[in-house]
Amino acid sequence: MSLNYVFVNDTLVVFKPKGRMDMVGAREFETSMNITLRNKKINILFDLTDVEYVSSSFLRVIITTNRITREHDKEFAICNPNDFCKKVMELVRIDKVVNIYENTDEAITYLNYK
């Protein structure tokens, strides 16, 4: 698992994990993300372009991130999931509580106006 991120501006950060988001990958991702944010209250986007697999461990990270951003009156979204990842998120109905976008520009536009 590798993690790239970019602060788009002072209100939005895009995390771009790479590889398998299984139990180990999800834990590494969450740890790296928490270190990067250091309690910043900011809108968050997960760009899943380079994620090939998601497990229940990563779904927990998604749910936790969504809950925390909402508690701080911030927004969270996901973009660019592959067909497998999108299907998994739909099966557990994450798409009903988290905005999922087909491309990065659309997601960034949404988050910049929140």
Phi and psi restraints in degrees (range 20) as a CNS / XPLOR table:
assign (resid 1 and name C) (resid 2 and name N)
       (resid 2 and name CA) (resid 2 and name C) 1.0 -129.0 20.0 2
assign (resid 2 and name N) (resid 2 and name CA)
       (resid 2 and name C) (resid 3 and name N) 1.0 156.6 20.0 2
assign (resid 2 and name C) (resid 3 and name N)
       (resid 3 and name CA) (resid 3 and name C) 1.0 -134.3 20.0 2
assign (resid 3 and name N) (resid 3 and name CA)
       (resid 3 and name C) (resid 4 and name N) 1.0 123.5 20.0 2
assign (resid 3 and name C) (resid 4 and name N)
       (resid 4 and name CA) (resid 4 and name C) 1.0 -111.8 20.0 2
assign (resid 4 and name N) (resid 4 and name CA)
       (resid 4 and name C) (resid 5 and name N) 1.0 150.3 20.0 2
assign (resid 4 and name C) (resid 5 and name N)
       (resid 5 and name CA) (resid 5 and name C) 1.0 -151.0 20.0 2
assign (resid 5 and name N) (resid 5 and name CA)
       (resid 5 and name C) (resid 6 and name N) 1.0 157.6 20.0 2
assign (resid 5 and name C) (resid 6 and name N)
       (resid 6 and name CA) (resid 6 and name C) 1.0 -145.4 20.0 2
assign (resid 6 and name N) (resid 6 and name CA)
       (resid 6 and name C) (resid 7 and name N) 1.0 134.4 20.0 2
assign (resid 6 and name C) (resid 7 and name N)
       (resid 7 and name CA) (resid 7 and name C) 1.0 -83.6 20.0 2
assign (resid 7 and name N) (resid 7 and name CA)
       (resid 7 and name C) (resid 8 and name N) 1.0 108.7 20.0 2
assign (resid 7 and name C) (resid 8 and name N)
       (resid 8 and name CA) (resid 8 and name C) 1.0 -66.2 20.0 2
assign (resid 8 and name N) (resid 8 and name CA)
       (resid 8 and name C) (resid 9 and name N) 1.0 -41.0 20.0 2
assign (resid 8 and name C) (resid 9 and name N)
       (resid 9 and name CA) (resid 9 and name C) 1.0 -159.8 20.0 2
assign (resid 9 and name N) (resid 9 and name CA)
       (resid 9 and name C) (resid 10 and name N) 1.0 -166.2 20.0 2
assign (resid 9 and name C) (resid 10 and name N)
       (resid 10 and name CA) (resid 10 and name C) 1.0 -79.3 20.0 2
assign (resid 10 and name N) (resid 10 and name CA)
       (resid 10 and name C) (resid 11 and name N) 1.0 2.4 20.0 2
assign (resid 10 and name C) (resid 11 and name N)
       (resid 11 and name CA) (resid 11 and name C) 1.0 -121.1 20.0 2
assign (resid 11 and name N) (resid 11 and name CA)
       (resid 11 and name C) (resid 12 and name N) 1.0 -0.2 20.0 2
assign (resid 11 and name C) (resid 12 and name N)
       (resid 12 and name CA) (resid 12 and name C) 1.0 -147.1 20.0 2
assign (resid 12 and name N) (resid 12 and name CA)
       (resid 12 and name C) (resid 13 and name N) 1.0 132.3 20.0 2
assign (resid 12 and name C) (resid 13 and name N)
       (resid 13 and name CA) (resid 13 and name C) 1.0 -124.2 20.0 2
assign (resid 13 and name N) (resid 13 and name CA)
       (resid 13 and name C) (resid 14 and name N) 1.0 138.4 20.0 2
assign (resid 13 and name C) (resid 14 and name N)
       (resid 14 and name CA) (resid 14 and name C) 1.0 -110.4 20.0 2
assign (resid 14 and name N) (resid 14 and name CA)
       (resid 14 and name C) (resid 15 and name N) 1.0 120.6 20.0 2
assign (resid 14 and name C) (resid 15 and name N)
       (resid 15 and name CA) (resid 15 and name C) 1.0 -100.6 20.0 2
assign (resid 15 and name N) (resid 15 and name CA)
       (resid 15 and name C) (resid 16 and name N) 1.0 132.0 20.0 2
assign (resid 15 and name C) (resid 16 and name N)
       (resid 16 and name CA) (resid 16 and name C) 1.0 -126.0 20.0 2
assign (resid 16 and name N) (resid 16 and name CA)
       (resid 16 and name C) (resid 17 and name N) 1.0 86.0 20.0 2
assign (resid 16 and name C) (resid 17 and name N)
       (resid 17 and name CA) (resid 17 and name C) 1.0 -71.1 20.0 2
assign (resid 17 and name N) (resid 17 and name CA)
       (resid 17 and name C) (resid 18 and name N) 1.0 160.8 20.0 2
assign (resid 17 and name C) (resid 18 and name N)
       (resid 18 and name CA) (resid 18 and name C) 1.0 -137.7 20.0 2
assign (resid 18 and name N) (resid 18 and name CA)
       (resid 18 and name C) (resid 19 and name N) 1.0 135.1 20.0 2
assign (resid 18 and name C) (resid 19 and name N)
       (resid 19 and name CA) (resid 19 and name C) 1.0 105.6 20.0 2
assign (resid 19 and name N) (resid 19 and name CA)
       (resid 19 and name C) (resid 20 and name N) 1.0 -151.8 20.0 2
assign (resid 19 and name C) (resid 20 and name N)
       (resid 20 and name CA) (resid 20 and name C) 1.0 -90.7 20.0 2
assign (resid 20 and name N) (resid 20 and name CA)
       (resid 20 and name C) (resid 21 and name N) 1.0 127.1 20.0 2
assign (resid 20 and name C) (resid 21 and name N)
       (resid 21 and name CA) (resid 21 and name C) 1.0 -98.3 20.0 2
assign (resid 21 and name N) (resid 21 and name CA)
       (resid 21 and name C) (resid 22 and name N) 1.0 65.0 20.0 2
assign (resid 21 and name C) (resid 22 and name N)
       (resid 22 and name CA) (resid 22 and name C) 1.0 -91.3 20.0 2
assign (resid 22 and name N) (resid 22 and name CA)
       (resid 22 and name C) (resid 23 and name N) 1.0 -164.2 20.0 2
assign (resid 22 and name C) (resid 23 and name N)
       (resid 23 and name CA) (resid 23 and name C) 1.0 -57.1 20.0 2
assign (resid 23 and name N) (resid 23 and name CA)
       (resid 23 and name C) (resid 24 and name N) 1.0 -45.4 20.0 2
assign (resid 23 and name C) (resid 24 and name N)
       (resid 24 and name CA) (resid 24 and name C) 1.0 -71.4 20.0 2
assign (resid 24 and name N) (resid 24 and name CA)
       (resid 24 and name C) (resid 25 and name N) 1.0 -48.5 20.0 2
assign (resid 24 and name C) (resid 25 and name N)
       (resid 25 and name CA) (resid 25 and name C) 1.0 -60.9 20.0 2
assign (resid 25 and name N) (resid 25 and name CA)
       (resid 25 and name C) (resid 26 and name N) 1.0 -41.7 20.0 2
assign (resid 25 and name C) (resid 26 and name N)
       (resid 26 and name CA) (resid 26 and name C) 1.0 -64.3 20.0 2
assign (resid 26 and name N) (resid 26 and name CA)
       (resid 26 and name C) (resid 27 and name N) 1.0 -42.0 20.0 2
assign (resid 26 and name C) (resid 27 and name N)
       (resid 27 and name CA) (resid 27 and name C) 1.0 -64.3 20.0 2
assign (resid 27 and name N) (resid 27 and name CA)
       (resid 27 and name C) (resid 28 and name N) 1.0 -45.0 20.0 2
assign (resid 27 and name C) (resid 28 and name N)
       (resid 28 and name CA) (resid 28 and name C) 1.0 -62.4 20.0 2
assign (resid 28 and name N) (resid 28 and name CA)
       (resid 28 and name C) (resid 29 and name N) 1.0 -42.6 20.0 2
assign (resid 28 and name C) (resid 29 and name N)
       (resid 29 and name CA) (resid 29 and name C) 1.0 -60.7 20.0 2
assign (resid 29 and name N) (resid 29 and name CA)
       (resid 29 and name C) (resid 30 and name N) 1.0 -49.6 20.0 2
assign (resid 29 and name C) (resid 30 and name N)
       (resid 30 and name CA) (resid 30 and name C) 1.0 -61.7 20.0 2
assign (resid 30 and name N) (resid 30 and name CA)
       (resid 30 and name C) (resid 31 and name N) 1.0 -42.1 20.0 2
assign (resid 30 and name C) (resid 31 and name N)
       (resid 31 and name CA) (resid 31 and name C) 1.0 -62.5 20.0 2
assign (resid 31 and name N) (resid 31 and name CA)
       (resid 31 and name C) (resid 32 and name N) 1.0 -47.7 20.0 2
assign (resid 31 and name C) (resid 32 and name N)
       (resid 32 and name CA) (resid 32 and name C) 1.0 -63.0 20.0 2
assign (resid 32 and name N) (resid 32 and name CA)
       (resid 32 and name C) (resid 33 and name N) 1.0 -41.6 20.0 2
assign (resid 32 and name C) (resid 33 and name N)
       (resid 33 and name CA) (resid 33 and name C) 1.0 -63.0 20.0 2
assign (resid 33 and name N) (resid 33 and name CA)
       (resid 33 and name C) (resid 34 and name N) 1.0 -45.1 20.0 2
assign (resid 33 and name C) (resid 34 and name N)
       (resid 34 and name CA) (resid 34 and name C) 1.0 -63.3 20.0 2
assign (resid 34 and name N) (resid 34 and name CA)
       (resid 34 and name C) (resid 35 and name N) 1.0 -38.8 20.0 2
assign (resid 34 and name C) (resid 35 and name N)
       (resid 35 and name CA) (resid 35 and name C) 1.0 -64.8 20.0 2
assign (resid 35 and name N) (resid 35 and name CA)
       (resid 35 and name C) (resid 36 and name N) 1.0 -42.8 20.0 2
assign (resid 35 and name C) (resid 36 and name N)
       (resid 36 and name CA) (resid 36 and name C) 1.0 -63.0 20.0 2
assign (resid 36 and name N) (resid 36 and name CA)
       (resid 36 and name C) (resid 37 and name N) 1.0 -43.4 20.0 2
assign (resid 36 and name C) (resid 37 and name N)
       (resid 37 and name CA) (resid 37 and name C) 1.0 -76.9 20.0 2
assign (resid 37 and name N) (resid 37 and name CA)
       (resid 37 and name C) (resid 38 and name N) 1.0 -34.0 20.0 2
assign (resid 37 and name C) (resid 38 and name N)
       (resid 38 and name CA) (resid 38 and name C) 1.0 41.7 20.0 2
assign (resid 38 and name N) (resid 38 and name CA)
       (resid 38 and name C) (resid 39 and name N) 1.0 55.1 20.0 2
assign (resid 38 and name C) (resid 39 and name N)
       (resid 39 and name CA) (resid 39 and name C) 1.0 65.3 20.0 2
assign (resid 39 and name N) (resid 39 and name CA)
       (resid 39 and name C) (resid 40 and name N) 1.0 19.1 20.0 2
assign (resid 39 and name C) (resid 40 and name N)
       (resid 40 and name CA) (resid 40 and name C) 1.0 -70.3 20.0 2
assign (resid 40 and name N) (resid 40 and name CA)
       (resid 40 and name C) (resid 41 and name N) 1.0 141.4 20.0 2
assign (resid 40 and name C) (resid 41 and name N)
       (resid 41 and name CA) (resid 41 and name C) 1.0 -100.7 20.0 2
assign (resid 41 and name N) (resid 41 and name CA)
       (resid 41 and name C) (resid 42 and name N) 1.0 103.1 20.0 2
assign (resid 41 and name C) (resid 42 and name N)
       (resid 42 and name CA) (resid 42 and name C) 1.0 -149.7 20.0 2
assign (resid 42 and name N) (resid 42 and name CA)
       (resid 42 and name C) (resid 43 and name N) 1.0 152.8 20.0 2
assign (resid 42 and name C) (resid 43 and name N)
       (resid 43 and name CA) (resid 43 and name C) 1.0 -67.9 20.0 2
assign (resid 43 and name N) (resid 43 and name CA)
       (resid 43 and name C) (resid 44 and name N) 1.0 144.2 20.0 2
assign (resid 43 and name C) (resid 44 and name N)
       (resid 44 and name CA) (resid 44 and name C) 1.0 -128.8 20.0 2
assign (resid 44 and name N) (resid 44 and name CA)
       (resid 44 and name C) (resid 45 and name N) 1.0 137.2 20.0 2
assign (resid 44 and name C) (resid 45 and name N)
       (resid 45 and name CA) (resid 45 and name C) 1.0 -124.7 20.0 2
assign (resid 45 and name N) (resid 45 and name CA)
       (resid 45 and name C) (resid 46 and name N) 1.0 129.1 20.0 2
assign (resid 45 and name C) (resid 46 and name N)
       (resid 46 and name CA) (resid 46 and name C) 1.0 -99.0 20.0 2
assign (resid 46 and name N) (resid 46 and name CA)
       (resid 46 and name C) (resid 47 and name N) 1.0 114.2 20.0 2
assign (resid 46 and name C) (resid 47 and name N)
       (resid 47 and name CA) (resid 47 and name C) 1.0 -94.1 20.0 2
assign (resid 47 and name N) (resid 47 and name CA)
       (resid 47 and name C) (resid 48 and name N) 1.0 109.2 20.0 2
assign (resid 47 and name C) (resid 48 and name N)
       (resid 48 and name CA) (resid 48 and name C) 1.0 -95.5 20.0 2
assign (resid 48 and name N) (resid 48 and name CA)
       (resid 48 and name C) (resid 49 and name N) 1.0 21.7 20.0 2
assign (resid 48 and name C) (resid 49 and name N)
       (resid 49 and name CA) (resid 49 and name C) 1.0 -50.1 20.0 2
assign (resid 49 and name N) (resid 49 and name CA)
       (resid 49 and name C) (resid 50 and name N) 1.0 -43.4 20.0 2
assign (resid 49 and name C) (resid 50 and name N)
       (resid 50 and name CA) (resid 50 and name C) 1.0 -102.3 20.0 2
assign (resid 50 and name N) (resid 50 and name CA)
       (resid 50 and name C) (resid 51 and name N) 1.0 16.8 20.0 2
assign (resid 50 and name C) (resid 51 and name N)
       (resid 51 and name CA) (resid 51 and name C) 1.0 -97.0 20.0 2
assign (resid 51 and name N) (resid 51 and name CA)
       (resid 51 and name C) (resid 52 and name N) 1.0 123.8 20.0 2
assign (resid 51 and name C) (resid 52 and name N)
       (resid 52 and name CA) (resid 52 and name C) 1.0 -96.9 20.0 2
assign (resid 52 and name N) (resid 52 and name CA)
       (resid 52 and name C) (resid 53 and name N) 1.0 -19.6 20.0 2
assign (resid 52 and name C) (resid 53 and name N)
       (resid 53 and name CA) (resid 53 and name C) 1.0 -153.5 20.0 2
assign (resid 53 and name N) (resid 53 and name CA)
       (resid 53 and name C) (resid 54 and name N) 1.0 139.2 20.0 2
assign (resid 53 and name C) (resid 54 and name N)
       (resid 54 and name CA) (resid 54 and name C) 1.0 -125.8 20.0 2
assign (resid 54 and name N) (resid 54 and name CA)
       (resid 54 and name C) (resid 55 and name N) 1.0 140.4 20.0 2
assign (resid 54 and name C) (resid 55 and name N)
       (resid 55 and name CA) (resid 55 and name C) 1.0 -113.7 20.0 2
assign (resid 55 and name N) (resid 55 and name CA)
       (resid 55 and name C) (resid 56 and name N) 1.0 179.6 20.0 2
assign (resid 55 and name C) (resid 56 and name N)
       (resid 56 and name CA) (resid 56 and name C) 1.0 -60.8 20.0 2
assign (resid 56 and name N) (resid 56 and name CA)
       (resid 56 and name C) (resid 57 and name N) 1.0 -28.1 20.0 2
assign (resid 56 and name C) (resid 57 and name N)
       (resid 57 and name CA) (resid 57 and name C) 1.0 -63.1 20.0 2
assign (resid 57 and name N) (resid 57 and name CA)
       (resid 57 and name C) (resid 58 and name N) 1.0 -41.6 20.0 2
assign (resid 57 and name C) (resid 58 and name N)
       (resid 58 and name CA) (resid 58 and name C) 1.0 -73.8 20.0 2
assign (resid 58 and name N) (resid 58 and name CA)
       (resid 58 and name C) (resid 59 and name N) 1.0 -33.5 20.0 2
assign (resid 58 and name C) (resid 59 and name N)
       (resid 59 and name CA) (resid 59 and name C) 1.0 -61.1 20.0 2
assign (resid 59 and name N) (resid 59 and name CA)
       (resid 59 and name C) (resid 60 and name N) 1.0 -36.7 20.0 2
assign (resid 59 and name C) (resid 60 and name N)
       (resid 60 and name CA) (resid 60 and name C) 1.0 -62.8 20.0 2
assign (resid 60 and name N) (resid 60 and name CA)
       (resid 60 and name C) (resid 61 and name N) 1.0 -41.6 20.0 2
assign (resid 60 and name C) (resid 61 and name N)
       (resid 61 and name CA) (resid 61 and name C) 1.0 -61.3 20.0 2
assign (resid 61 and name N) (resid 61 and name CA)
       (resid 61 and name C) (resid 62 and name N) 1.0 -42.0 20.0 2
assign (resid 61 and name C) (resid 62 and name N)
       (resid 62 and name CA) (resid 62 and name C) 1.0 -61.5 20.0 2
assign (resid 62 and name N) (resid 62 and name CA)
       (resid 62 and name C) (resid 63 and name N) 1.0 -48.6 20.0 2
assign (resid 62 and name C) (resid 63 and name N)
       (resid 63 and name CA) (resid 63 and name C) 1.0 -63.6 20.0 2
assign (resid 63 and name N) (resid 63 and name CA)
       (resid 63 and name C) (resid 64 and name N) 1.0 -43.0 20.0 2
assign (resid 63 and name C) (resid 64 and name N)
       (resid 64 and name CA) (resid 64 and name C) 1.0 -64.3 20.0 2
assign (resid 64 and name N) (resid 64 and name CA)
       (resid 64 and name C) (resid 65 and name N) 1.0 -44.2 20.0 2
assign (resid 64 and name C) (resid 65 and name N)
       (resid 65 and name CA) (resid 65 and name C) 1.0 -62.3 20.0 2
assign (resid 65 and name N) (resid 65 and name CA)
       (resid 65 and name C) (resid 66 and name N) 1.0 -42.6 20.0 2
assign (resid 65 and name C) (resid 66 and name N)
       (resid 66 and name CA) (resid 66 and name C) 1.0 -61.2 20.0 2
assign (resid 66 and name N) (resid 66 and name CA)
       (resid 66 and name C) (resid 67 and name N) 1.0 -45.4 20.0 2
assign (resid 66 and name C) (resid 67 and name N)
       (resid 67 and name CA) (resid 67 and name C) 1.0 -62.1 20.0 2
assign (resid 67 and name N) (resid 67 and name CA)
       (resid 67 and name C) (resid 68 and name N) 1.0 -45.9 20.0 2
assign (resid 67 and name C) (resid 68 and name N)
       (resid 68 and name CA) (resid 68 and name C) 1.0 -66.3 20.0 2
assign (resid 68 and name N) (resid 68 and name CA)
       (resid 68 and name C) (resid 69 and name N) 1.0 -43.7 20.0 2
assign (resid 68 and name C) (resid 69 and name N)
       (resid 69 and name CA) (resid 69 and name C) 1.0 -64.0 20.0 2
assign (resid 69 and name N) (resid 69 and name CA)
       (resid 69 and name C) (resid 70 and name N) 1.0 -39.7 20.0 2
assign (resid 69 and name C) (resid 70 and name N)
       (resid 70 and name CA) (resid 70 and name C) 1.0 -65.1 20.0 2
assign (resid 70 and name N) (resid 70 and name CA)
       (resid 70 and name C) (resid 71 and name N) 1.0 -39.7 20.0 2
assign (resid 70 and name C) (resid 71 and name N)
       (resid 71 and name CA) (resid 71 and name C) 1.0 -60.8 20.0 2
assign (resid 71 and name N) (resid 71 and name CA)
       (resid 71 and name C) (resid 72 and name N) 1.0 -27.3 20.0 2
assign (resid 71 and name C) (resid 72 and name N)
       (resid 72 and name CA) (resid 72 and name C) 1.0 -101.0 20.0 2
assign (resid 72 and name N) (resid 72 and name CA)
       (resid 72 and name C) (resid 73 and name N) 1.0 16.5 20.0 2
assign (resid 72 and name C) (resid 73 and name N)
       (resid 73 and name CA) (resid 73 and name C) 1.0 56.4 20.0 2
assign (resid 73 and name N) (resid 73 and name CA)
       (resid 73 and name C) (resid 74 and name N) 1.0 37.9 20.0 2
assign (resid 73 and name C) (resid 74 and name N)
       (resid 74 and name CA) (resid 74 and name C) 1.0 -116.4 20.0 2
assign (resid 74 and name N) (resid 74 and name CA)
       (resid 74 and name C) (resid 75 and name N) 1.0 173.7 20.0 2
assign (resid 74 and name C) (resid 75 and name N)
       (resid 75 and name CA) (resid 75 and name C) 1.0 -116.2 20.0 2
assign (resid 75 and name N) (resid 75 and name CA)
       (resid 75 and name C) (resid 76 and name N) 1.0 154.3 20.0 2
assign (resid 75 and name C) (resid 76 and name N)
       (resid 76 and name CA) (resid 76 and name C) 1.0 -137.6 20.0 2
assign (resid 76 and name N) (resid 76 and name CA)
       (resid 76 and name C) (resid 77 and name N) 1.0 139.6 20.0 2
assign (resid 76 and name C) (resid 77 and name N)
       (resid 77 and name CA) (resid 77 and name C) 1.0 -148.4 20.0 2
assign (resid 77 and name N) (resid 77 and name CA)
       (resid 77 and name C) (resid 78 and name N) 1.0 166.9 20.0 2
assign (resid 77 and name C) (resid 78 and name N)
       (resid 78 and name CA) (resid 78 and name C) 1.0 -127.5 20.0 2
assign (resid 78 and name N) (resid 78 and name CA)
       (resid 78 and name C) (resid 79 and name N) 1.0 145.2 20.0 2
assign (resid 78 and name C) (resid 79 and name N)
       (resid 79 and name CA) (resid 79 and name C) 1.0 -139.9 20.0 2
assign (resid 79 and name N) (resid 79 and name CA)
       (resid 79 and name C) (resid 80 and name N) 1.0 159.5 20.0 2
assign (resid 79 and name C) (resid 80 and name N)
       (resid 80 and name CA) (resid 80 and name C) 1.0 59.6 20.0 2
assign (resid 80 and name N) (resid 80 and name CA)
       (resid 80 and name C) (resid 81 and name N) 1.0 39.0 20.0 2
assign (resid 80 and name C) (resid 81 and name N)
       (resid 81 and name CA) (resid 81 and name C) 1.0 -73.6 20.0 2
assign (resid 81 and name N) (resid 81 and name CA)
       (resid 81 and name C) (resid 82 and name N) 1.0 144.3 20.0 2
assign (resid 81 and name C) (resid 82 and name N)
       (resid 82 and name CA) (resid 82 and name C) 1.0 -72.9 20.0 2
assign (resid 82 and name N) (resid 82 and name CA)
       (resid 82 and name C) (resid 83 and name N) 1.0 175.0 20.0 2
assign (resid 82 and name C) (resid 83 and name N)
       (resid 83 and name CA) (resid 83 and name C) 1.0 -59.9 20.0 2
assign (resid 83 and name N) (resid 83 and name CA)
       (resid 83 and name C) (resid 84 and name N) 1.0 -41.4 20.0 2
assign (resid 83 and name C) (resid 84 and name N)
       (resid 84 and name CA) (resid 84 and name C) 1.0 -62.9 20.0 2
assign (resid 84 and name N) (resid 84 and name CA)
       (resid 84 and name C) (resid 85 and name N) 1.0 -50.2 20.0 2
assign (resid 84 and name C) (resid 85 and name N)
       (resid 85 and name CA) (resid 85 and name C) 1.0 -61.5 20.0 2
assign (resid 85 and name N) (resid 85 and name CA)
       (resid 85 and name C) (resid 86 and name N) 1.0 -42.0 20.0 2
assign (resid 85 and name C) (resid 86 and name N)
       (resid 86 and name CA) (resid 86 and name C) 1.0 -63.2 20.0 2
assign (resid 86 and name N) (resid 86 and name CA)
       (resid 86 and name C) (resid 87 and name N) 1.0 -42.8 20.0 2
assign (resid 86 and name C) (resid 87 and name N)
       (resid 87 and name CA) (resid 87 and name C) 1.0 -62.5 20.0 2
assign (resid 87 and name N) (resid 87 and name CA)
       (resid 87 and name C) (resid 88 and name N) 1.0 -43.7 20.0 2
assign (resid 87 and name C) (resid 88 and name N)
       (resid 88 and name CA) (resid 88 and name C) 1.0 -60.7 20.0 2
assign (resid 88 and name N) (resid 88 and name CA)
       (resid 88 and name C) (resid 89 and name N) 1.0 -45.1 20.0 2
assign (resid 88 and name C) (resid 89 and name N)
       (resid 89 and name CA) (resid 89 and name C) 1.0 -65.7 20.0 2
assign (resid 89 and name N) (resid 89 and name CA)
       (resid 89 and name C) (resid 90 and name N) 1.0 -35.0 20.0 2
assign (resid 89 and name C) (resid 90 and name N)
       (resid 90 and name CA) (resid 90 and name C) 1.0 -69.4 20.0 2
assign (resid 90 and name N) (resid 90 and name CA)
       (resid 90 and name C) (resid 91 and name N) 1.0 -39.6 20.0 2
assign (resid 90 and name C) (resid 91 and name N)
       (resid 91 and name CA) (resid 91 and name C) 1.0 -60.3 20.0 2
assign (resid 91 and name N) (resid 91 and name CA)
       (resid 91 and name C) (resid 92 and name N) 1.0 -37.7 20.0 2
assign (resid 91 and name C) (resid 92 and name N)
       (resid 92 and name CA) (resid 92 and name C) 1.0 -96.7 20.0 2
assign (resid 92 and name N) (resid 92 and name CA)
       (resid 92 and name C) (resid 93 and name N) 1.0 7.1 20.0 2
assign (resid 92 and name C) (resid 93 and name N)
       (resid 93 and name CA) (resid 93 and name C) 1.0 66.0 20.0 2
assign (resid 93 and name N) (resid 93 and name CA)
       (resid 93 and name C) (resid 94 and name N) 1.0 26.2 20.0 2
assign (resid 93 and name C) (resid 94 and name N)
       (resid 94 and name CA) (resid 94 and name C) 1.0 -63.3 20.0 2
assign (resid 94 and name N) (resid 94 and name CA)
       (resid 94 and name C) (resid 95 and name N) 1.0 -31.1 20.0 2
assign (resid 94 and name C) (resid 95 and name N)
       (resid 95 and name CA) (resid 95 and name C) 1.0 -63.9 20.0 2
assign (resid 95 and name N) (resid 95 and name CA)
       (resid 95 and name C) (resid 96 and name N) 1.0 -12.4 20.0 2
assign (resid 95 and name C) (resid 96 and name N)
       (resid 96 and name CA) (resid 96 and name C) 1.0 -85.6 20.0 2
assign (resid 96 and name N) (resid 96 and name CA)
       (resid 96 and name C) (resid 97 and name N) 1.0 -16.7 20.0 2
assign (resid 96 and name C) (resid 97 and name N)
       (resid 97 and name CA) (resid 97 and name C) 1.0 -120.1 20.0 2
assign (resid 97 and name N) (resid 97 and name CA)
       (resid 97 and name C) (resid 98 and name N) 1.0 -15.4 20.0 2
assign (resid 97 and name C) (resid 98 and name N)
       (resid 98 and name CA) (resid 98 and name C) 1.0 -124.7 20.0 2
assign (resid 98 and name N) (resid 98 and name CA)
       (resid 98 and name C) (resid 99 and name N) 1.0 133.3 20.0 2
assign (resid 98 and name C) (resid 99 and name N)
       (resid 99 and name CA) (resid 99 and name C) 1.0 -71.0 20.0 2
assign (resid 99 and name N) (resid 99 and name CA)
       (resid 99 and name C) (resid 100 and name N) 1.0 128.3 20.0 2
assign (resid 99 and name C) (resid 100 and name N)
       (resid 100 and name CA) (resid 100 and name C) 1.0 -118.7 20.0 2
assign (resid 100 and name N) (resid 100 and name CA)
       (resid 100 and name C) (resid 101 and name N) 1.0 123.5 20.0 2
assign (resid 100 and name C) (resid 101 and name N)
       (resid 101 and name CA) (resid 101 and name C) 1.0 -112.1 20.0 2
assign (resid 101 and name N) (resid 101 and name CA)
       (resid 101 and name C) (resid 102 and name N) 1.0 151.6 20.0 2
assign (resid 101 and name C) (resid 102 and name N)
       (resid 102 and name CA) (resid 102 and name C) 1.0 -81.0 20.0 2
assign (resid 102 and name N) (resid 102 and name CA)
       (resid 102 and name C) (resid 103 and name N) 1.0 -18.6 20.0 2
assign (resid 102 and name C) (resid 103 and name N)
       (resid 103 and name CA) (resid 103 and name C) 1.0 -144.9 20.0 2
assign (resid 103 and name N) (resid 103 and name CA)
       (resid 103 and name C) (resid 104 and name N) 1.0 159.3 20.0 2
assign (resid 103 and name C) (resid 104 and name N)
       (resid 104 and name CA) (resid 104 and name C) 1.0 -66.8 20.0 2
assign (resid 104 and name N) (resid 104 and name CA)
       (resid 104 and name C) (resid 105 and name N) 1.0 -43.6 20.0 2
assign (resid 104 and name C) (resid 105 and name N)
       (resid 105 and name CA) (resid 105 and name C) 1.0 -58.9 20.0 2
assign (resid 105 and name N) (resid 105 and name CA)
       (resid 105 and name C) (resid 106 and name N) 1.0 -42.9 20.0 2
assign (resid 105 and name C) (resid 106 and name N)
       (resid 106 and name CA) (resid 106 and name C) 1.0 -62.8 20.0 2
assign (resid 106 and name N) (resid 106 and name CA)
       (resid 106 and name C) (resid 107 and name N) 1.0 -42.8 20.0 2
assign (resid 106 and name C) (resid 107 and name N)
       (resid 107 and name CA) (resid 107 and name C) 1.0 -66.4 20.0 2
assign (resid 107 and name N) (resid 107 and name CA)
       (resid 107 and name C) (resid 108 and name N) 1.0 -44.2 20.0 2
assign (resid 107 and name C) (resid 108 and name N)
       (resid 108 and name CA) (resid 108 and name C) 1.0 -63.5 20.0 2
assign (resid 108 and name N) (resid 108 and name CA)
       (resid 108 and name C) (resid 109 and name N) 1.0 -41.6 20.0 2
assign (resid 108 and name C) (resid 109 and name N)
       (resid 109 and name CA) (resid 109 and name C) 1.0 -58.4 20.0 2
assign (resid 109 and name N) (resid 109 and name CA)
       (resid 109 and name C) (resid 110 and name N) 1.0 -47.1 20.0 2
assign (resid 109 and name C) (resid 110 and name N)
       (resid 110 and name CA) (resid 110 and name C) 1.0 -59.0 20.0 2
assign (resid 110 and name N) (resid 110 and name CA)
       (resid 110 and name C) (resid 111 and name N) 1.0 -50.6 20.0 2
assign (resid 110 and name C) (resid 111 and name N)
       (resid 111 and name CA) (resid 111 and name C) 1.0 -68.9 20.0 2
assign (resid 111 and name N) (resid 111 and name CA)
       (resid 111 and name C) (resid 112 and name N) 1.0 -30.4 20.0 2
assign (resid 111 and name C) (resid 112 and name N)
       (resid 112 and name CA) (resid 112 and name C) 1.0 -69.8 20.0 2
assign (resid 112 and name N) (resid 112 and name CA)
       (resid 112 and name C) (resid 113 and name N) 1.0 -22.0 20.0 2
assign (resid 112 and name C) (resid 113 and name N)
       (resid 113 and name CA) (resid 113 and name C) 1.0 -97.7 20.0 2
assign (resid 113 and name N) (resid 113 and name CA)
       (resid 113 and name C) (resid 114 and name N) 1.0 6.5 20.0 2
